[in-house]
Amino acid sequence: MAIVYLSLGSNLGDRLGYVQQAASIIGTTNDIQIVSTSSFYETEPWQMDSPNWFVNAIVQISTSLTPEELLIVIKRIEGQLGREQSGVRPYTDRTIDIDILFYDDKIINTADLVIPHRFFHRRACMLVPMLEIAQDFVHPLLRKSVSDLYDELDDPEQVVLYGTRM
C-alpha cells in the first residue's frame, strides 16, 4: 500500500462543507483508507485575483491504487462536487480542488500528472497543514523536510487556523 498526501481546498460556496465532503468521499472509496487529517486552514488565494479565501486541509491516505488510477478517482470526486475544469490559466475560483502532493517517494512528470506537486515547497496553504501531520516527511526531489521547506518560504500567503481536524 502506498502512502499518499492529498491537498483539499475550496473557495466557493460552503468551503468547509466541500472540503469535508471530499474527505468523506475519499474515505469511502474502495482501495483508499484515510490515515490522518490536518486541521482546516483559511488561506488567501495564491497567484490568483480573487477576494475569496480558501479553506484547505491535508489528508494522508493509504492506497493500492496507482497514481494514475488515483488521479481518475480525484477528478471524479471533483466533478461530483461541482468542480468545473476550465483548463485555462490563471487559476479560478472553485468548489473543490484536490491535488496529489506526494505518492510515497515517487517522482512522476507526465502531461497529466506531476508528483511531487510542483509548487508544494512555495505554498504555505500546503506546508502549514502538512507540518501538522508530517513535518519530518522529506520531499523526494528537494531532499528537505516539510519543516525545513516551511522555514525557507520567501513570501508565504496568509494561513489562519479555521477549525479542528475532520
N, CA and C of each residue as an Amber inpcrd file, in Angstrom:
protein
   498
   0.8480000  -1.1880000   0.0000000   0.0000000   0.0000000   0.0000000
   0.8900000   1.2460000   0.0000000   0.5380000   2.1820000  -0.8330000
   1.2810000   3.4310000  -0.9280000   0.7430000   4.4290000   0.0900000
   1.6240000   5.2770000   0.6030000   1.2220000   6.4040000   1.4440000
   1.2180000   7.6430000   0.5620000   0.0840000   8.3330000   0.5790000
  -0.1370000   9.4630000  -0.3090000  -0.6410000  10.6480000   0.5090000
  -0.2120000  11.8360000   0.1290000  -0.7000000  13.0670000   0.7500000
  -1.4940000  13.8370000  -0.2900000  -2.7340000  14.1950000   0.0800000
  -3.6210000  14.9520000  -0.7910000  -3.9030000  16.3130000  -0.1670000
  -3.9490000  17.3260000  -0.9980000  -4.3510000  18.6590000  -0.5680000
  -5.7920000  18.8760000  -1.0130000  -6.6390000  19.3400000  -0.0880000
  -8.0370000  19.6360000  -0.3940000  -8.2570000  21.1260000  -0.1750000
  -8.9160000  21.7860000  -1.1250000  -9.1720000  23.2100000  -0.9640000
 -10.4430000  23.6400000  -1.6690000 -11.0840000  24.6760000  -1.1210000
 -12.2970000  25.2370000  -1.7100000 -12.3680000  26.7270000  -1.4020000
 -12.7970000  27.5180000  -2.3990000 -13.0240000  28.9320000  -2.1260000
 -14.3510000  29.4340000  -2.6970000 -15.2780000  28.5310000  -2.9370000
 -16.6180000  28.9080000  -3.4120000 -17.6920000  28.2210000  -2.5790000
 -18.7550000  28.9460000  -2.2970000 -19.8890000  28.3540000  -1.5940000
 -19.5400000  27.9270000  -0.1840000 -20.0500000  26.7810000   0.2120000
 -19.7960000  26.2250000   1.5410000 -18.4070000  25.5900000   1.5370000
 -17.3820000  26.4150000   1.6640000 -15.9950000  25.9720000   1.5310000
 -15.6600000  24.8140000   2.4600000 -15.9720000  24.9600000   3.7310000
 -15.6950000  23.9090000   4.7010000 -16.4770000  22.6460000   4.3430000
 -17.7260000  22.8110000   3.9590000 -18.5620000  21.6760000   3.5820000
 -18.0000000  20.9090000   2.3960000 -17.5020000  21.6180000   1.3960000
 -16.9250000  20.9410000   0.2320000 -15.6760000  20.1540000   0.6080000
 -14.8270000  20.7300000   1.4560000 -13.6150000  20.0160000   1.8730000
 -13.9900000  18.7850000   2.6930000 -14.9560000  18.9290000   3.5930000
 -15.4090000  17.7890000   4.3900000 -16.0400000  16.7040000   3.5160000
 -16.8570000  17.1090000   2.5390000 -17.4740000  16.1370000   1.6360000
 -16.4140000  15.3960000   0.8290000 -15.4180000  16.1250000   0.3350000
 -14.3500000  15.4900000  -0.4430000 -13.6340000  14.4430000   0.4070000
 -13.3010000  14.8060000   1.6450000 -12.6200000  13.8580000   2.5380000
 -13.5030000  12.6420000   2.8100000 -14.7850000  12.8730000   2.9940000
 -15.7140000  11.7770000   3.2590000 -15.7850000  10.8270000   2.0730000
 -15.8860000  11.3710000   0.8680000 -15.9490000  10.5300000  -0.3280000
 -14.6400000   9.7650000  -0.5040000 -13.5250000  10.4410000  -0.2890000
 -12.2190000   9.7740000  -0.3900000 -12.1770000   8.5980000   0.5830000
 -12.6300000   8.8390000   1.8050000 -12.5780000   7.8160000   2.8460000
 -13.4800000   6.6230000   2.6160000 -14.4740000   6.7680000   1.7470000
 -15.3900000   5.6580000   1.4700000 -15.1250000   5.0410000   0.0930000
 -14.0540000   5.4630000  -0.5500000 -13.6960000   4.9270000  -1.8630000
 -12.9390000   3.6170000  -1.6980000 -13.2930000   2.6410000  -2.5210000
 -12.5940000   1.3520000  -2.4870000 -11.1000000   1.5560000  -2.6930000
 -10.3090000   0.7860000  -1.9720000  -8.8520000   0.7830000  -2.0900000
  -8.1830000   2.0400000  -1.5380000  -8.9130000   2.8230000  -0.7410000
  -8.3390000   4.0040000  -0.0890000  -8.7460000   3.9900000   1.3790000
  -7.7720000   4.2020000   2.2530000  -8.0500000   4.3560000   3.6800000
  -7.4080000   5.6650000   4.1380000  -8.1690000   6.4680000   4.8690000
  -7.6060000   7.6920000   5.4380000  -6.7750000   7.3120000   6.6550000
  -5.5410000   7.8010000   6.6870000  -4.6100000   7.5310000   7.7820000
  -4.6200000   8.6900000   8.7680000  -4.5910000   9.9190000   8.2510000
  -4.5020000  11.1010000   9.1000000  -5.0510000  12.3100000   8.3470000
  -5.5450000  13.2700000   9.1060000  -6.0240000  14.5190000   8.5070000
  -5.5020000  15.6990000   9.3140000  -5.3040000  16.7970000   8.6310000
  -4.9000000  18.0260000   9.3140000  -6.1450000  18.7730000   9.7860000
  -5.9120000  19.8400000  10.4980000  -6.9880000  20.7850000  10.7950000
  -7.3280000  21.5170000   9.5130000  -8.3620000  22.3430000   9.5690000
  -8.7400000  23.1770000   8.4360000  -8.0470000  24.5280000   8.5970000
  -7.6090000  25.0810000   7.4780000  -6.9480000  26.3810000   7.4790000
  -7.5980000  27.2760000   6.4360000  -7.7560000  28.5430000   6.7890000
  -8.2300000  29.5250000   5.8280000  -6.9970000  30.2180000   5.2610000
  -6.9140000  30.2650000   3.9330000  -5.7150000  30.7980000   3.2970000
  -6.0820000  31.7670000   2.1820000  -5.2600000  32.7960000   2.0450000
  -5.5100000  33.7470000   0.9730000  -5.1730000  33.0980000  -0.3720000
  -5.8600000  33.5120000  -1.4340000  -5.5800000  32.9440000  -2.7540000
  -4.1250000  33.1850000  -3.1440000  -3.5530000  32.2020000  -3.8300000
  -2.1520000  32.2500000  -4.2470000  -2.1000000  32.3720000  -5.7620000
  -1.4720000  33.4200000  -6.2490000  -1.3200000  33.6840000  -7.6820000
  -2.6430000  33.6960000  -8.4280000  -3.6510000  34.2510000  -7.7830000
  -4.9400000  34.4440000  -8.4600000  -5.6140000  35.6880000  -7.8890000
  -6.3700000  36.3500000  -8.7340000  -7.0520000  37.5730000  -8.3470000
  -8.4740000  37.2280000  -7.9380000  -8.6580000  36.9820000  -6.6370000
  -9.9750000  36.6430000  -6.1150000 -10.0840000  37.1410000  -4.6810000
 -11.2400000  37.6730000  -4.3080000 -11.4430000  38.0630000  -2.9090000
 -11.7840000  36.8740000  -2.0140000 -12.0010000  35.7050000  -2.6130000
 -12.4680000  34.5300000  -1.8810000 -11.3010000  33.7080000  -1.3370000
 -11.1570000  33.7130000  -0.0250000 -10.1190000  32.9050000   0.6070000
 -10.5080000  31.4300000   0.5510000  -9.5100000  30.5710000   0.6330000
  -9.7050000  29.1280000   0.5980000  -9.8170000  28.5480000   2.0000000
 -10.5210000  27.4330000   2.1020000 -10.3920000  26.5340000   3.2450000
  -9.5860000  25.3570000   2.7180000  -8.4900000  25.0280000   3.4030000
  -7.5820000  23.9660000   2.9780000  -7.3600000  22.9510000   4.0910000
  -7.0270000  21.7350000   3.6940000  -6.6300000  20.6750000   4.6230000
  -5.7660000  19.6800000   3.8530000  -5.0060000  18.8890000   4.5940000
  -4.2060000  17.8150000   4.0170000  -4.7410000  16.4900000   4.5680000
  -4.8490000  15.5040000   3.6810000  -5.2950000  14.1700000   4.0630000
  -4.1940000  13.1850000   3.6800000  -3.7690000  12.3880000   4.6340000
  -2.8330000  11.3020000   4.3610000  -3.6600000  10.0370000   4.1630000
  -3.4220000   9.3540000   3.0460000  -4.1540000   8.1270000   2.7650000
  -3.1890000   6.9760000   2.5170000  -3.7330000   5.7940000   2.6160000
  -3.0480000   4.5730000   2.2140000  -3.8820000   3.9870000   1.0780000
  -3.2390000   3.6000000  -0.0230000  -3.9980000   3.1140000  -1.1680000
  -3.2320000   2.0780000  -1.9670000  -4.0070000   1.2020000  -2.5990000
  -3.4210000   0.2500000  -3.5380000  -3.5820000   0.7470000  -4.9720000
  -4.2360000   1.8870000  -5.1490000  -4.3960000   2.4660000  -6.4810000
  -3.0600000   2.9980000  -6.9900000  -2.8560000   2.9150000  -8.2920000
  -1.6840000   3.5420000  -8.8920000  -1.8980000   5.0590000  -8.8920000
  -0.8640000   5.8400000  -9.0950000  -1.0550000   7.2920000  -9.1740000
  -2.0680000   7.6810000 -10.2540000  -2.0220000   7.0230000 -11.3900000
  -2.9500000   7.3350000 -12.4870000  -4.3860000   6.9660000 -12.1210000
  -4.5810000   5.8380000 -11.4590000  -5.9180000   5.4440000 -11.0150000
  -6.4370000   6.4110000  -9.9590000  -5.5690000   6.8340000  -9.0700000
  -5.9570000   7.7960000  -8.0360000  -6.3630000   9.1260000  -8.6590000
  -5.6510000   9.5720000  -9.6780000  -5.9990000  10.8130000 -10.3640000
  -7.3970000  10.7250000 -10.9600000  -7.7450000   9.5940000 -11.5380000
  -9.0910000   9.4050000 -12.1000000 -10.1400000   9.5200000 -10.9900000
  -9.8910000   8.9060000  -9.8400000 -10.8180000   8.9870000  -8.7050000
 -10.9680000  10.4390000  -8.2470000  -9.8500000  11.1450000  -8.1490000
  -9.8790000  12.5450000  -7.7050000 -10.6900000  13.4040000  -8.6600000
 -10.4840000  13.2490000  -9.9480000 -11.2330000  14.0430000 -10.9390000
 -12.7250000  13.7390000 -10.8570000 -13.0620000  12.4640000 -10.5940000
 -14.4680000  12.0940000 -10.4410000 -15.0810000  12.7820000  -9.2250000
 -14.3600000  12.7850000  -8.1120000 -14.8480000  13.4320000  -6.8870000
 -15.0040000  14.9290000  -7.1070000 -14.0260000  15.5480000  -7.7460000
 -14.1360000  16.9890000  -8.0350000 -15.3800000  17.2710000  -8.8740000
 -15.6520000  16.4330000  -9.8640000 -16.8470000  16.6030000 -10.6900000
 -18.1260000  16.4370000  -9.8880000 -18.1490000  15.4520000  -8.9870000
 -19.3120000  15.2300000  -8.1150000 -19.6130000  16.4660000  -7.2850000
 -18.5580000  17.1820000  -6.8950000 -18.7250000  18.3400000  -6.0200000
 -18.7890000  19.6550000  -6.8010000 -19.0400000  19.5700000  -8.0970000
 -19.3070000  20.7630000  -8.8840000 -18.1020000  21.4700000  -9.4620000
 -16.9460000  20.8630000  -9.4060000 -15.7590000  21.4920000  -9.9740000
 -15.8570000  21.5070000 -11.4860000 -15.6850000  22.6840000 -12.0430000
 -15.6540000  22.8260000 -13.4930000 -14.2150000  22.9970000 -13.9150000
 -13.7350000  22.1010000 -14.7690000 -12.3480000  22.1570000 -15.2400000
 -12.2770000  23.1140000 -16.4120000 -11.6280000  24.2570000 -16.1880000
 -11.5210000  25.2360000 -17.2700000 -10.3250000  24.9490000 -18.1530000
  -9.2640000  24.3660000 -17.5630000  -8.0640000  24.1030000 -18.3370000
  -7.3390000  25.3710000 -18.7350000  -7.7860000  26.4960000 -18.1900000
  -7.2160000  27.7850000 -18.5610000  -6.5170000  28.3900000 -17.3560000
  -5.3540000  28.9570000 -17.5680000  -4.6790000  29.7130000 -16.5260000
  -5.0740000  31.1610000 -16.7180000  -5.1200000  32.0320000 -15.8100000
  -4.7270000  31.8240000 -14.4320000  -5.7550000  31.0050000 -13.6540000
  -5.3880000  30.7230000 -12.4080000  -6.2770000  29.9630000 -11.5450000
  -7.6150000  30.6730000 -11.3980000  -8.6700000  29.8830000 -11.1680000
 -10.0070000  30.4360000 -10.9790000 -10.5980000  29.8910000  -9.6870000
 -11.6400000  30.5640000  -9.2010000 -12.3510000  30.0900000  -8.0170000
 -12.9000000  28.6940000  -8.2940000 -13.0470000  27.8870000  -7.2070000
 -13.5220000  26.5210000  -7.4020000 -14.2090000  25.9930000  -6.1470000
 -15.1680000  25.0920000  -6.3650000 -15.8540000  24.4620000  -5.2430000
 -14.9170000  23.5070000  -4.5220000 -14.0820000  22.8080000  -5.2840000
 -13.1290000  21.8720000  -4.6670000 -11.9190000  21.7060000  -5.5830000
 -10.7920000  21.5750000  -4.9530000  -9.5480000  21.2920000  -5.6640000
  -8.8290000  20.2230000  -4.8500000  -8.5310000  19.1140000  -5.4850000
  -7.8180000  18.0220000  -4.8200000  -6.5340000  17.7800000  -5.5970000
  -5.4110000  17.9130000  -4.9180000  -4.1150000  17.6980000  -5.5520000
  -3.3770000  16.5560000  -4.8770000  -2.7090000  15.7360000  -5.6850000
  -1.8040000  14.7260000  -5.1470000  -0.4800000  15.4280000  -4.8950000
  -0.1060000  15.5460000  -3.6270000   1.1530000  16.2080000  -3.2880000
   2.3250000  15.2500000  -3.4030000   2.1570000  14.0760000  -2.7680000
   3.2030000  13.0520000  -2.7550000   2.5580000  11.6840000  -2.8520000
   3.2210000  10.7770000  -3.5230000   2.8020000   9.3810000  -3.6160000
   4.0430000   8.5780000  -3.2730000   4.1210000   8.1090000  -2.0040000
   5.3610000   7.5260000  -1.4880000   6.5000000   8.4940000  -1.8280000
   7.5850000   7.9860000  -2.3770000   8.6710000   8.8880000  -2.7790000
   8.8250000   8.9030000  -4.2970000   7.7040000   8.5890000  -4.9830000
   7.7250000   8.5440000  -6.4460000   7.9030000   9.9330000  -7.0510000
   8.5570000   9.9460000  -8.1930000   8.7080000  11.1590000  -8.9910000
   8.0780000  10.8510000 -10.3500000   7.0140000  11.5840000 -10.6690000
   6.2740000  11.3750000 -11.9120000   6.1400000  12.7280000 -12.5980000
   6.4310000  12.7570000 -13.8900000   6.3060000  14.0020000 -14.6350000
   5.7900000  13.6740000 -16.0320000   4.4600000  13.6160000 -16.1480000
   3.8130000  13.3600000 -17.4320000   2.9120000  14.5380000 -17.7660000
   2.3010000  14.4960000 -18.9300000   1.3960000  15.5730000 -19.3290000
   0.2010000  15.6900000 -18.3870000  -0.2340000  14.5570000 -17.8130000
  -1.4250000  14.5440000 -16.9590000  -1.1500000  14.5880000 -15.4660000
   0.0790000  14.2840000 -15.0760000   0.3420000  14.0990000 -13.6570000
   1.7770000  14.4770000 -13.3050000   1.9080000  15.3480000 -12.2980000
   3.2250000  15.7320000 -11.7970000   3.2380000  15.4930000 -10.2940000
   4.1170000  14.5850000  -9.8580000   4.2860000  14.2660000  -8.4410000
   5.7920000  14.2250000  -8.1850000   6.2710000  14.9120000  -7.1590000
   5.5580000  15.7390000  -6.1850000   4.9440000  16.9830000  -6.8420000
   3.9550000  17.5220000  -6.1470000   3.2880000  18.7350000  -6.6330000
   4.3320000  19.8130000  -6.8810000   4.2650000  20.4170000  -8.0540000
   5.3430000  21.3290000  -8.4780000   5.4810000  22.5920000  -7.6230000
   4.4370000  23.0030000  -6.9070000   4.5260000  24.2320000  -6.1110000
   4.4540000  23.9860000  -4.6110000   4.4660000  22.7350000  -4.1930000
   4.3290000  22.4260000  -2.7710000   5.2760000  23.2520000  -1.9090000
   6.5210000  23.3290000  -2.2730000   7.5470000  23.9960000  -1.4700000
   7.3980000  25.5170000  -1.4370000   6.4950000  26.0660000  -2.2430000
   6.2910000  27.5150000  -2.3010000   4.9570000  27.9570000  -1.7050000
   4.1520000  27.0070000  -1.2090000   2.7940000  27.3370000  -0.8010000
   2.5260000  27.0240000   0.6670000   2.3580000  28.0690000   1.4390000
   2.0570000  27.9030000   2.8610000   0.7360000  27.1700000   3.0630000
  -0.2000000  27.3170000   2.1360000  -1.5000000  26.6450000   2.2710000
  -1.3570000  25.1240000   2.2360000  -0.2540000  24.6330000   1.7150000
   0.0260000  23.1960000   1.7330000   1.0080000  22.8470000   2.8470000
   2.0090000  23.6790000   3.0380000   3.0450000  23.3940000   4.0220000
   2.5230000  23.4470000   5.4590000   1.6900000  24.4210000   5.7830000
   1.2270000  24.5680000   7.1670000   0.4130000  23.3520000   7.6190000
  -0.6120000  22.9080000   6.8630000  -1.3160000  21.7060000   7.3200000
  -0.4420000  20.4530000   7.2800000   0.5100000  20.4100000   6.3570000
   1.4140000  19.2570000   6.2790000   2.3370000  19.2170000   7.4970000
   2.7180000  20.3790000   8.0080000   3.5300000  20.4420000   9.2280000
   2.8330000  19.7240000  10.3800000   1.5330000  19.8280000  10.3980000
   0.7300000  19.2650000  11.4820000   0.7570000  17.7310000  11.4910000
   0.7950000  17.1180000  10.3150000   0.6750000  15.6620000  10.2630000
   1.9360000  14.9460000   9.7820000   2.8960000  15.6830000   9.1870000
   4.0880000  15.0090000   8.6500000   5.2590000  15.9740000   8.5060000
   5.6050000  16.6560000   9.5870000   6.6420000  17.6820000   9.4970000
   8.0090000  17.1390000   9.0990000   8.2480000  15.8660000   9.3540000
   9.5480000  15.2660000   9.0240000   9.5720000  14.5880000   7.6610000
   8.4410000  14.5860000   6.9540000   8.4160000  13.9860000   5.6230000
   9.4210000  14.7080000   4.7350000  10.2030000  13.9500000   3.9750000
  11.2460000  14.5310000   3.1320000  10.7750000  14.5630000   1.6760000
  10.8050000  15.7580000   1.1000000  10.4490000  15.9610000  -0.3020000
  11.4180000  15.1540000  -1.1660000  10.9140000  14.2560000  -2.0200000
  11.8080000  13.3590000  -2.7540000  12.7230000  14.0370000  -3.7820000
  12.3600000  15.1920000  -4.2610000  13.2210000  15.9160000  -5.1980000
  14.1630000  16.8890000  -4.4930000  13.6060000  17.6390000  -3.5670000
  14.3850000  18.6920000  -2.9010000  15.2190000  18.1680000  -1.7430000
  14.8830000  16.9590000  -1.2720000  15.6170000  16.3140000  -0.1690000
  15.6500000  17.1830000   1.0930000  14.5190000  17.8340000   1.3590000
  14.3600000  18.6490000   2.5690000  13.0540000  18.2680000   3.2320000
  13.0240000  18.3920000   4.5580000  11.8000000  18.0770000   5.2940000
  10.7630000  19.1740000   5.0840000   9.5260000  18.8310000   5.3650000
   8.4390000  19.8060000   5.2940000   8.7580000  20.9910000   6.2000000
   9.2670000  20.7100000   7.3810000   9.6220000  21.7610000   8.3280000
  10.6800000  22.6990000   7.7430000  11.7110000  22.1370000   7.1310000
  12.7590000  22.9620000   6.5150000  12.2110000  23.7790000   5.3520000
  11.3520000  23.1840000   4.5510000  10.7670000  23.9100000   3.4230000
   9.9170000  25.0740000   3.9080000   9.1700000  24.8680000   4.9770000
   8.3650000  25.9640000   5.5280000   9.2730000  27.1010000   6.0000000
  10.3570000  26.7580000   6.6710000  11.2860000  27.7830000   7.1600000
  11.9080000  28.5850000   6.0290000  11.9620000  28.0230000   4.8280000
  12.5880000  28.6920000   3.6860000  11.6150000  29.5040000   2.8380000
  10.3390000  29.5420000   3.1890000   9.3740000  30.3090000   2.3960000
   9.7830000  31.7720000   2.3260000   9.8020000  32.3160000   1.1080000
  10.1660000  33.7180000   0.9310000   9.0200000  34.6630000   1.2830000
   7.8750000  34.4260000   0.6780000   6.7370000  35.3260000   0.8410000
   5.4590000  34.4980000   0.9720000   5.2680000  33.8730000   2.1430000
   4.1140000  32.9870000   2.2840000   2.7910000  33.7320000   2.2810000
   1.7850000  33.1190000   1.6610000   0.4420000  33.6690000   1.7480000
  -0.0430000  33.4990000   3.1810000  -1.0420000  34.2740000   3.5640000
  -1.5510000  34.1860000   4.9280000  -2.3040000  32.8740000   5.1280000
  -2.0740000  32.2490000   6.2830000  -2.7400000  30.9990000   6.6380000
  -3.2130000  31.1320000   8.0780000  -4.5160000  30.8870000   8.2950000
  -5.1150000  31.0440000   9.6160000  -5.8450000  29.7490000   9.9730000
  -5.6660000  29.2440000  11.1760000  -6.3920000  28.0680000  11.6350000
  -7.8810000  28.3520000  11.5430000  -8.6230000  27.4630000  10.8990000
 -10.0480000  27.6710000  10.6550000 -10.9060000  26.7270000  11.4790000
 -10.4170000  25.5240000  11.7530000 -11.1960000  24.5610000  12.5220000
 -10.3720000  23.3360000  12.8270000 -10.8680000  22.5630000  13.7490000
 -10.1270000  21.3660000  14.1520000 -10.2390000  20.2710000  13.1140000
  -9.5420000  19.1840000  13.3710000  -9.4640000  18.0880000  12.4140000
 -10.8110000  17.4860000  12.0690000 -10.8140000  16.8290000  10.9040000
 -12.0280000  16.1720000  10.4130000 -12.4030000  15.0070000  11.2880000
